[in-house]
């Protein structure tokens, strides 16, 4: 392999590396956005679970969850 061929191959590898670095940066940004979205969804889910639990405890406190009368 001559010096010119080696130089061409080295340049090609540098170009490919540049594209790979850009792709990696793009993928990293996507992963960060997905992580943030997942954290927001988990927080929303926790809030909804707390609201449902609070509603159920209010129903139980109001006596609305009593068993039906015997004539049913």
N, C-alpha and C positions, 0 to 999 in steps of 0.2 A: 504494500500500500504506500503510495507516495504522499508527500506532505500536503499536496493540494486536496487529495481525497480525504485525508485525515481532517483537514481544516473544514471541508464541506460537511463531513459527518459530525464534527464537533458543533458546527453552527446549527445543523438540523436538530441535534440533541438539545441545544440551548433553546431553540424555538419551541420544541415540544415541552420542555420543562416549564417555559413561560406559560404556555397554554394550560398545563396541568396545575400550576400554581394559581392561575386565575380561576380555574374550575374548582379547586379546593376552597378558595376564598368564598366563591358563590355558594357552594354546598354548606360551608360553615355558617354563612348568614342565614340560609334556609333552616338549618338545624336550630339556630338560636331563636328564630321566629316561631318555629314549631314548639320549642320548649316553653317559650313565653305563653303561647296560646294554650298549651296543655296546663300550665300552672293556673291560668285564669279560669279554665274550665273546671279544674279541680276545686278551686275556691268557690265557684258558683255552685258546684255540686254539694260542697259542704254546707253552704248557706241554705240550699234547698232542703237538705236532709234535716238541718236544724229547724227550719220552718215547719216541715211536716211533723217532726217530733213535738214541736210546740203546739201545733194544732191538735194533735192526738191527745196530748196531755190536757188541753183545754176541754176537749170533748169528754174525756174521762172525768174531769173535775165538774162538768155541768151535769153529769149523770146521764148523758145521752147514750152512753155505751152500756147501759144496764141491759140485762137480758129481758126479752119480751115477757109480758105477763103470761100466766099459765093458760089462759083461754085462747092463746094463739096456736 
